Amino acid sequence: MTQGLKESHFYDWDFILYFDESIGKVLRALKTAAQQSAPSGVISTAKLVYLKGTEWNSCLLMRDTIDAVQISLRTWLKKELGWAWPPIEERVRSGPWRTKELVIPEDAFQTMFGIDGSESDKVEARTGCTIKFADPHPLRPGRLVSITGPRESLSSLPDEYRGAASFPIGFRK
């Protein structure tokens, strides 16, 4: 659940990152207001950090914007905090767990998981995977289903659900 910024965030957090200069103006005004209402001697410690080159541009695809944010954030983390990628053997993607996301037509979803998804427990017990699904939406056909579990369990899922998925959203490696 989103809450927005609280006055205490300007005192409790070391950094507040923002990706659009118009948001920076708002943040600076909020920080000033927080400092003015603070008890005597209390100073805001939060450093406002603008990650340039990450503004939303309607001409860019969402994926391009996300890529720009990730690159800018990694660059800032490395410069400011000395952060580096962990060795490949320590990364999640080399671990045994995977997530598969599918959009499944509503009728196939009800057949596999029950009308309200109540049968998902049985599928979880049978596969050893965790299954989460989005609520139906009148403007989107089908249901987004995320299945997380051991690599071996997920590799057998396409046979079990062959034809049920309208198209795969992604397979995080």
Legacy VTK file of the C-alpha trace (Angstrom):
# vtk DataFile Version 3.0
C-alpha trace
ASCII
DATASET POLYDATA
POINTS 173 float
0.000 0.000 0.000
1.424 3.374 -0.977
1.570 6.015 1.689
3.630 8.784 0.215
6.371 10.543 2.123
6.048 11.289 5.799
7.811 14.136 7.559
9.847 11.575 9.500
11.352 10.235 6.265
13.420 13.409 5.969
15.008 12.527 9.335
15.048 8.714 9.253
16.328 8.105 5.722
19.807 8.830 4.423
18.744 9.300 0.804
15.571 10.050 -1.114
16.016 9.300 -4.819
13.895 10.917 -7.486
13.788 10.538 -11.237
12.053 13.668 -12.481
13.112 17.268 -11.812
9.496 18.372 -11.205
9.374 15.878 -8.315
12.635 17.360 -7.026
10.976 20.770 -6.650
8.203 19.194 -4.578
10.689 17.218 -2.466
12.780 20.315 -1.736
9.650 22.179 -0.627
8.579 19.259 1.586
12.060 19.017 3.113
12.047 22.761 3.874
8.606 22.480 5.487
9.775 19.480 7.547
12.833 21.423 8.732
10.721 24.437 9.695
8.330 22.335 11.770
11.079 20.256 13.405
11.954 20.721 17.067
14.892 23.032 17.744
18.240 21.460 16.925
16.793 18.615 14.795
18.266 18.615 11.297
17.030 16.714 8.258
19.634 14.132 7.272
18.026 12.917 4.050
20.016 13.792 0.968
17.825 14.399 -2.089
19.391 12.674 -5.100
18.277 13.347 -8.651
19.102 10.503 -11.037
19.346 12.305 -14.372
18.358 10.720 -17.636
15.513 8.735 -16.119
12.576 11.068 -16.766
9.465 9.478 -18.197
9.294 10.237 -21.884
6.141 9.226 -23.696
8.238 8.676 -26.828
10.182 5.931 -25.088
8.908 2.493 -24.381
8.338 1.661 -20.717
11.122 -0.932 -20.955
13.566 1.750 -22.120
12.605 3.952 -19.177
13.052 1.078 -16.738
16.452 0.289 -18.264
17.500 3.939 -17.882
16.430 3.955 -14.216
18.307 0.711 -13.508
21.510 1.961 -15.166
21.319 5.308 -13.403
20.612 3.667 -10.032
23.493 1.186 -10.399
25.852 4.011 -11.359
24.783 6.057 -8.334
25.070 3.055 -5.985
28.586 2.325 -7.212
29.712 5.960 -6.972
28.000 6.879 -3.693
28.104 3.628 -1.724
30.817 1.611 -3.437
28.278 -1.042 -4.398
29.192 -3.814 -6.820
27.314 -6.777 -8.239
27.750 -9.870 -6.093
29.698 -12.730 -7.686
27.599 -14.741 -10.142
27.466 -17.758 -7.825
25.782 -15.632 -5.150
23.082 -14.148 -7.360
19.515 -15.393 -7.211
19.434 -16.286 -10.869
22.074 -18.955 -10.332
20.009 -20.392 -7.472
17.449 -23.178 -7.674
14.285 -20.991 -7.683
12.536 -19.504 -10.697
9.325 -17.599 -11.446
7.152 -18.175 -14.492
4.421 -15.666 -15.336
1.551 -16.519 -17.654
-1.651 -14.865 -18.783
-4.276 -17.595 -18.680
-7.758 -17.198 -20.221
-10.446 -17.010 -17.520
-12.129 -20.300 -18.480
-8.792 -22.179 -18.371
-7.947 -20.455 -15.062
-11.220 -21.666 -13.527
-10.605 -25.202 -14.806
-7.086 -25.309 -13.326
-7.554 -23.339 -10.103
-11.313 -23.274 -9.403
-13.797 -20.474 -10.020
-12.259 -18.206 -7.380
-8.759 -19.729 -7.343
-9.559 -21.846 -4.297
-8.069 -24.976 -5.898
-4.611 -23.400 -6.174
-3.618 -25.066 -2.864
-3.964 -28.482 -4.514
-1.806 -27.408 -7.464
0.787 -25.970 -5.048
0.886 -29.249 -3.093
1.245 -31.295 -6.292
3.946 -29.130 -7.898
5.840 -27.785 -4.885
5.421 -24.279 -6.302
3.827 -21.123 -4.930
1.029 -19.746 -7.095
-0.205 -16.158 -6.999
-2.767 -14.683 -9.355
-4.264 -11.307 -10.133
-7.940 -10.563 -9.724
-9.958 -10.562 -12.940
-10.174 -7.206 -14.663
-12.943 -6.239 -17.108
-10.519 -4.499 -19.491
-7.898 -7.278 -19.530
-8.607 -10.713 -20.911
-7.359 -13.583 -18.785
-5.540 -13.707 -15.478
-1.913 -13.056 -14.707
-0.581 -16.081 -12.822
2.882 -16.118 -11.194
4.301 -19.528 -10.368
7.460 -19.657 -8.234
9.323 -22.794 -7.296
12.259 -25.081 -7.879
13.662 -25.029 -11.401
12.738 -28.711 -11.933
9.089 -28.124 -10.978
8.755 -25.170 -13.327
10.316 -27.040 -16.213
7.476 -29.596 -15.998
4.725 -26.949 -15.876
4.473 -26.257 -19.616
3.401 -29.900 -20.208
0.813 -29.735 -17.450
-0.608 -26.416 -18.640
-0.049 -26.828 -22.369
-2.618 -24.802 -24.273
-3.905 -23.062 -21.148
-1.692 -19.993 -21.351
-2.544 -17.500 -24.020
1.072 -16.326 -23.984
3.930 -16.299 -21.490
4.769 -12.954 -19.905
8.276 -13.879 -18.894
10.546 -16.447 -17.438
12.959 -14.890 -14.963
16.298 -16.610 -15.104
LINES 1 174
173 0 1 2 3 4 5 6 7 8 9 10 11 12 13 14 15 16 17 18 19 20 21 22 23 24 25 26 27 28 29 30 31 32 33 34 35 36 37 38 39 40 41 42 43 44 45 46 47 48 49 50 51 52 53 54 55 56 57 58 59 60 61 62 63 64 65 66 67 68 69 70 71 72 73 74 75 76 77 78 79 80 81 82 83 84 85 86 87 88 89 90 91 92 93 94 95 96 97 98 99 100 101 102 103 104 105 106 107 108 109 110 111 112 113 114 115 116 117 118 119 120 121 122 123 124 125 126 127 128 129 130 131 132 133 134 135 136 137 138 139 140 141 142 143 144 145 146 147 148 149 150 151 152 153 154 155 156 157 158 159 160 161 162 163 164 165 166 167 168 169 170 171 172
